Amino acid sequence: MSELLSTDADLNRMPTDEDLGRLQFTTLLYYLQSTNPDNGLVRDKTQAGAPASIAAIGMALATIPVVVERGVVIREFAAKIARRRLEFLMHCHQGPEPDASGYKGFFYHFLDIETGRRVWQCELSTIDSAFLFAGALTVATYFDGDSEDEVKVRQLATALYERADWNWACDHGATLTHGWRPENGFIPYRWRGYDEGLLLYILGLGSPTHPLPPESYAAYTESYEWRNIFGRELLYSGPLFTHQLSHMWIDFREIRDEFMRDHDSDYFQNSRQATFVQQEYAIRNPLGFEGYGEHCWGFTASDGPGWLTRDIGGVRREFFDYVARGAPFGPDDGTVSPWVVVASLPFAPEIVIPTVRNFAALKLGMTRLYGFKPSFNQTFKDENSPTGWWISPYHFGIDQGPVALMIENYRTGFLWKLMRNCEPIVRGLRQAGFSGAWL
């Protein structure tokens, strides 16, 4: 951003469009620079040799309309980028073999970035596949022209989404499973209770080929937890990203399902409340971590210092590697994620903006390539770090998309407006019982 001062007035200054544009642009560069040009696969993180992440590929697809509208890539070439990526994915082998790319229309979480085949015996992931499908539907909705490439993008994206067998992924139950492995079958966890799985059900309900029955959504919501936290009434989920990822595509303002009608709220207002809960938790700082406060919060799934224990100032501290941190009930090891704060910009700009300006002053790389480092921990000292405390050495593909897309939704509402024209999402919302406002 522009010059950074330390006064309270500056912390509360609204960022200019140029400020946000610069952060958005450097964040988007990840998908332009960390993509295999031969096949369009996007690596999971900047670590050398990292495989592709199917969720990162979906987010890369979703940002293509933004880079066109922002003048980074011309529409003609952007359509070719989307077409090549979708063509490769459609040609990837689907089958029960352990080295396939996916099965029943879903994809494995991580793929070899050259061959597109499964790596690490990772799981066939329903949620990561959902992010891919959402990205595919984004370009299918955006590229509505008559050119050969734009027509092909729509055909490929539709085929990719419609071949997913959502009922198979339920494994004879009412709710969707987390996924499947060829070695031992379905993962014994299901998407129940509020989280990023909201997008998963909307996509499954909207499928014209293998749709989920409406009762699956009722089963998902029946274990919702409505709580009063710090005097705020909200549908609880601890990690902040769970309140954001579905919102990258769907404008939930004033549209409500049965649960939200009963509680006189909507999912947008709920995410706003969750953002304030995160800030309040950091202000209270019950575990006494360094740095936490009004302008230093953001607890979510993120990289961390590692699985180890240290005695710090007479207190035995346990630290984590990559884990879903949350507030106010944890887990919490002192790790904060700037990206997840930026992604709350549409919900609560009045507390996000001063926090982002504070992070900028901490020299976390906001104006450098790819933008903010995804996480840091001021309690965990690191003599090799220029700050003296731990900062994640890598950027992650799934962290970049929320920053770029939610900045755009804050600036113009572009993705929200675009996806109102996406038939599967509109159909899925209606099947889930949503009504009101634009719907």
RAPE-V870557 format. One record per residue. N is the residue number from 1. RES is the residue in three letters. OMEGA is omega in degrees with one decimal (* if undefined). D_CENTER is the distance of its C-alpha to the mean C-alpha in Angstrom with 2 decimals. Layout:
n = (N	N)
res = (RES	RES)
omega = (OMEGA	OMEGA)
d_center = (D_CENTER	D_CENTER)
This chain:
n = (1	2	3	4	5	6	7	8	9	10	11	12	13	14	15	16	17	18	19	20	21	22	23	24	25	26	27	28	29	30	31	32	33	34	35	36	37	38	39	40	41	42	43	44	45	46	47	48	49	50	51	52	53	54	55	56	57	58	59	60	61	62	63	64	65	66	67	68	69	70	71	72	73	74	75	76	77	78	79	80	81	82	83	84	85	86	87	88	89	90	91	92	93	94	95	96	97	98	99	100	101	102	103	104	105	106	107	108	109	110	111	112	113	114	115	116	117	118	119	120	121	122	123	124	125	126	127	128	129	130	131	132	133	134	135	136	137	138	139	140	141	142	143	144	145	146	147	148	149	150	151	152	153	154	155	156	157	158	159	160	161	162	163	164	165	166	167	168	169	170	171	172	173	174	175	176	177	178	179	180	181	182	183	184	185	186	187	188	189	190	191	192	193	194	195	196	197	198	199	200	201	202	203	204	205	206	207	208	209	210	211	212	213	214	215	216	217	218	219	220	221	222	223	224	225	226	227	228	229	230	231	232	233	234	235	236	237	238	239	240	241	242	243	244	245	246	247	248	249	250	251	252	253	254	255	256	257	258	259	260	261	262	263	264	265	266	267	268	269	270	271	272	273	274	275	276	277	278	279	280	281	282	283	284	285	286	287	288	289	290	291	292	293	294	295	296	297	298	299	300	301	302	303	304	305	306	307	308	309	310	311	312	313	314	315	316	317	318	319	320	321	322	323	324	325	326	327	328	329	330	331	332	333	334	335	336	337	338	339	340	341	342	343	344	345	346	347	348	349	350	351	352	353	354	355	356	357	358	359	360	361	362	363	364	365	366	367	368	369	370	371	372	373	374	375	376	377	378	379	380	381	382	383	384	385	386	387	388	389	390	391	392	393	394	395	396	397	398	399	400	401	402	403	404	405	406	407	408	409	410	411	412	413	414	415	416	417	418	419	420	421	422	423	424	425	426	427	428	429	430	431	432	433	434	435	436	437	438	439)
res = (MET	SER	GLU	LEU	LEU	SER	THR	ASP	ALA	ASP	LEU	ASN	ARG	MET	PRO	THR	ASP	GLU	ASP	LEU	GLY	ARG	LEU	GLN	PHE	THR	THR	LEU	LEU	TYR	TYR	LEU	GLN	SER	THR	ASN	PRO	ASP	ASN	GLY	LEU	VAL	ARG	ASP	LYS	THR	GLN	ALA	GLY	ALA	PRO	ALA	SER	ILE	ALA	ALA	ILE	GLY	MET	ALA	LEU	ALA	THR	ILE	PRO	VAL	VAL	VAL	GLU	ARG	GLY	VAL	VAL	ILE	ARG	GLU	PHE	ALA	ALA	LYS	ILE	ALA	ARG	ARG	ARG	LEU	GLU	PHE	LEU	MET	HIS	CYS	HIS	GLN	GLY	PRO	GLU	PRO	ASP	ALA	SER	GLY	TYR	LYS	GLY	PHE	PHE	TYR	HIS	PHE	LEU	ASP	ILE	GLU	THR	GLY	ARG	ARG	VAL	TRP	GLN	CYS	GLU	LEU	SER	THR	ILE	ASP	SER	ALA	PHE	LEU	PHE	ALA	GLY	ALA	LEU	THR	VAL	ALA	THR	TYR	PHE	ASP	GLY	ASP	SER	GLU	ASP	GLU	VAL	LYS	VAL	ARG	GLN	LEU	ALA	THR	ALA	LEU	TYR	GLU	ARG	ALA	ASP	TRP	ASN	TRP	ALA	CYS	ASP	HIS	GLY	ALA	THR	LEU	THR	HIS	GLY	TRP	ARG	PRO	GLU	ASN	GLY	PHE	ILE	PRO	TYR	ARG	TRP	ARG	GLY	TYR	ASP	GLU	GLY	LEU	LEU	LEU	TYR	ILE	LEU	GLY	LEU	GLY	SER	PRO	THR	HIS	PRO	LEU	PRO	PRO	GLU	SER	TYR	ALA	ALA	TYR	THR	GLU	SER	TYR	GLU	TRP	ARG	ASN	ILE	PHE	GLY	ARG	GLU	LEU	LEU	TYR	SER	GLY	PRO	LEU	PHE	THR	HIS	GLN	LEU	SER	HIS	MET	TRP	ILE	ASP	PHE	ARG	GLU	ILE	ARG	ASP	GLU	PHE	MET	ARG	ASP	HIS	ASP	SER	ASP	TYR	PHE	GLN	ASN	SER	ARG	GLN	ALA	THR	PHE	VAL	GLN	GLN	GLU	TYR	ALA	ILE	ARG	ASN	PRO	LEU	GLY	PHE	GLU	GLY	TYR	GLY	GLU	HIS	CYS	TRP	GLY	PHE	THR	ALA	SER	ASP	GLY	PRO	GLY	TRP	LEU	THR	ARG	ASP	ILE	GLY	GLY	VAL	ARG	ARG	GLU	PHE	PHE	ASP	TYR	VAL	ALA	ARG	GLY	ALA	PRO	PHE	GLY	PRO	ASP	ASP	GLY	THR	VAL	SER	PRO	TRP	VAL	VAL	VAL	ALA	SER	LEU	PRO	PHE	ALA	PRO	GLU	ILE	VAL	ILE	PRO	THR	VAL	ARG	ASN	PHE	ALA	ALA	LEU	LYS	LEU	GLY	MET	THR	ARG	LEU	TYR	GLY	PHE	LYS	PRO	SER	PHE	ASN	GLN	THR	PHE	LYS	ASP	GLU	ASN	SER	PRO	THR	GLY	TRP	TRP	ILE	SER	PRO	TYR	HIS	PHE	GLY	ILE	ASP	GLN	GLY	PRO	VAL	ALA	LEU	MET	ILE	GLU	ASN	TYR	ARG	THR	GLY	PHE	LEU	TRP	LYS	LEU	MET	ARG	ASN	CYS	GLU	PRO	ILE	VAL	ARG	GLY	LEU	ARG	GLN	ALA	GLY	PHE	SER	GLY	ALA	TRP	LEU)
omega = (-178.5	-175.9	-176.8	177.5	-174.5	-178.3	176.9	-179.8	-179.1	179.7	-178.2	178.3	176.2	176.3	176.4	176.6	178.1	177.8	-177.5	178.9	-179.9	178.7	179.1	-177.1	-177.7	175.7	179.6	-178.6	177.9	-175.5	176.2	-173.6	-177.3	179.3	174.6	-175.7	179.8	-173.2	178.3	178.4	-174.6	-177.0	-175.8	-179.6	-173.4	176.6	-179.2	177.4	-178.8	177.6	174.2	174.9	-177.2	177.1	178.2	176.9	177.8	179.3	175.8	176.4	-177.2	-179.1	-177.5	176.7	179.5	-178.9	174.6	-177.4	-180.0	173.8	-179.8	178.5	179.9	-173.5	-178.0	-178.6	178.6	177.6	178.3	177.8	179.9	-178.8	-178.4	-179.3	-178.6	177.5	-179.6	-179.2	179.6	179.7	177.5	-174.7	174.2	180.0	-176.9	-178.6	-177.1	-178.2	175.3	176.6	-179.3	-177.1	178.4	178.0	177.4	-177.7	171.6	-176.5	-177.6	-179.7	172.5	-171.3	176.7	-173.4	-175.2	179.6	179.2	174.3	169.8	-174.2	-179.2	-175.8	164.7	-167.8	178.1	-176.4	179.9	173.7	179.2	177.4	175.4	-178.9	179.4	176.5	178.5	178.9	177.0	-179.0	177.4	179.6	-176.4	-177.1	-174.2	-177.5	-175.1	-179.6	-178.5	-178.1	-178.1	175.5	-178.9	177.6	179.8	-179.1	-177.3	-178.4	179.0	179.8	-179.8	-178.6	-171.2	179.2	179.8	-178.9	-175.0	-179.3	173.7	-176.5	175.7	179.5	175.5	176.8	-178.9	-176.2	177.9	174.3	175.8	-179.9	-169.1	172.3	180.0	-177.7	-175.1	172.6	-173.3	175.4	-174.3	176.2	-178.1	176.8	-179.8	-178.5	-169.5	176.5	179.7	177.7	176.2	178.0	-178.6	-178.2	179.5	177.4	179.4	179.2	-177.2	-177.4	176.7	-174.7	-178.5	-172.2	169.9	173.4	-179.7	-179.3	177.2	178.3	176.7	178.3	177.3	-173.3	-173.4	178.3	173.2	178.0	174.9	-173.6	168.4	-178.7	-178.4	178.5	179.0	178.7	-179.4	170.8	-168.9	162.4	-169.8	-177.8	-174.2	-178.4	-179.0	178.6	-172.2	-164.9	176.7	-176.4	176.8	-176.8	-169.7	175.9	-176.6	-179.4	173.5	166.4	-170.9	167.5	-176.8	-178.4	-177.7	174.6	-179.7	-177.6	176.5	179.7	169.8	-173.9	175.5	178.6	178.2	178.4	175.2	178.6	-179.7	178.6	177.6	177.2	179.1	179.3	-178.7	176.8	-179.3	177.2	179.6	173.7	-172.6	-178.6	173.5	178.1	-177.2	173.1	-175.7	177.0	-175.5	-177.3	176.7	-178.5	-179.0	-173.8	-170.7	173.0	-175.2	171.4	179.0	-175.2	-179.1	-179.3	179.9	-178.7	178.7	170.5	-177.3	179.5	179.4	178.6	177.7	-175.5	175.2	-179.2	-175.1	172.4	178.8	-177.9	178.3	176.4	-177.3	177.9	4.8	-172.1	175.5	-1.6	-177.8	178.8	179.8	-177.2	-178.2	-176.8	178.7	-175.3	-175.7	174.2	178.6	-177.9	174.7	-177.8	179.7	-174.3	-171.9	-176.3	-176.2	174.4	178.7	-173.8	177.5	177.9	177.7	179.4	175.5	177.5	178.7	-180.0	179.1	177.2	179.4	172.2	-174.3	-177.1	179.8	-177.5	179.7	176.6	-174.8	165.9	-168.8	-178.8	178.3	-178.7	-176.5	177.0	-177.2	-176.5	-178.3	-175.3	179.0	179.6	178.9	179.3	-175.9	176.8	-170.2	171.4	179.0	-179.4	-173.1	164.6	-177.5	-178.2	-178.1	176.3	-175.1	-177.2	179.9	178.2	-176.0	-175.3	-179.2	170.1	179.8	178.0	176.3	-177.0	-169.9	-172.8	-170.5	-178.2	180.0	179.9	-179.1	-172.3	169.9	179.9	-179.0	-173.1	-179.2	-179.6	177.7	179.1	180.0	178.1	-179.0	177.3	179.2	177.4	178.8	174.0	177.4	175.3	-174.5	-176.0	*)
d_center = (23.19	26.92	29.40	28.21	30.79	30.90	32.36	30.82	31.37	29.28	26.39	26.32	26.94	24.59	23.03	24.62	22.97	23.96	22.17	18.78	19.59	20.36	17.18	15.17	17.54	17.54	13.74	14.04	16.87	14.76	14.36	18.03	19.35	17.49	18.14	21.22	23.36	25.28	22.64	19.36	17.49	14.95	15.37	12.97	14.24	17.27	19.59	22.54	22.65	19.03	18.31	15.87	12.49	12.16	8.35	8.90	11.73	9.99	7.89	11.32	13.03	11.18	12.24	15.78	17.09	16.09	18.03	20.85	21.07	21.00	23.72	22.16	22.98	25.54	24.70	27.16	25.61	21.98	23.09	24.63	21.52	19.60	22.73	23.22	19.73	20.10	23.70	23.00	20.47	23.04	25.74	24.05	26.10	25.11	27.31	28.04	29.00	27.23	26.56	25.20	21.80	21.10	23.05	23.51	21.03	18.08	17.13	17.23	14.23	15.99	18.62	21.44	20.63	24.18	25.04	21.82	23.20	21.71	21.87	22.45	23.17	19.46	18.50	18.03	14.56	14.15	10.46	9.68	12.39	10.93	8.04	11.16	13.24	11.20	11.37	14.99	15.83	14.66	17.22	19.67	19.72	20.01	22.63	25.34	28.31	31.27	31.03	31.02	27.61	25.94	27.71	26.67	22.95	23.25	25.29	23.11	19.80	21.68	23.29	20.13	18.63	22.02	23.10	20.57	22.80	20.95	24.16	24.66	21.29	22.73	25.58	28.17	26.33	25.03	21.35	19.00	19.12	16.34	18.05	21.29	23.30	26.54	28.30	28.10	26.41	23.73	21.66	23.24	20.17	19.01	16.29	18.28	17.71	14.92	11.33	8.21	11.15	12.24	10.69	12.42	15.68	15.73	15.45	18.03	20.29	20.28	21.43	24.98	25.95	24.78	23.53	22.80	25.54	24.85	25.91	22.83	20.80	23.57	23.33	19.60	20.41	23.75	22.49	20.57	21.71	22.80	23.82	25.51	24.00	25.78	27.38	24.27	23.90	20.47	18.71	17.71	14.64	14.75	11.47	10.04	6.29	7.86	9.34	6.68	4.12	7.60	8.97	7.60	10.27	12.61	15.00	15.86	18.56	21.79	20.98	21.58	21.92	24.86	23.28	22.27	25.67	27.37	25.73	26.16	22.54	19.44	15.71	15.38	18.23	16.86	13.72	16.36	18.43	15.79	15.27	19.07	19.36	17.35	19.72	22.72	22.02	22.04	25.23	26.89	25.74	27.57	27.31	28.54	25.99	26.78	25.17	23.49	24.42	23.92	22.21	20.50	17.77	14.07	13.67	10.64	9.92	11.48	14.49	17.82	21.53	22.40	24.03	27.17	29.34	31.19	33.85	32.99	35.60	37.08	33.85	32.49	28.77	26.45	23.48	20.58	18.79	15.17	14.63	12.65	14.56	15.13	17.60	20.38	21.10	19.46	19.27	19.93	21.55	21.44	18.18	16.24	12.99	13.53	10.14	8.90	12.20	11.91	8.80	11.34	13.88	14.45	15.07	17.44	18.50	21.71	20.30	17.30	19.71	22.27	19.81	18.37	22.03	22.87	20.25	21.76	25.12	24.07	23.86	20.37	20.39	18.89	21.33	21.34	19.75	15.90	16.06	15.57	15.77	12.69	14.95	18.64	21.29	24.51	26.30	26.10	28.67	28.53	31.63	30.10	27.46	28.67	27.63	29.31	26.23	23.35	20.55	18.08	19.80	16.84	13.79	10.82	9.44	5.82	6.40	8.30	6.52	5.17	8.74	10.54	9.52	9.89	13.01	14.26	13.87	15.69	18.27	19.10	16.99	17.08	14.07	15.08	18.65	18.08	16.34	19.20	21.21	19.19	21.66	19.68	17.13	20.15	22.09	19.47	19.25	23.03	23.44	21.39	23.88	22.06	24.49	25.31	24.68	23.53	23.33)
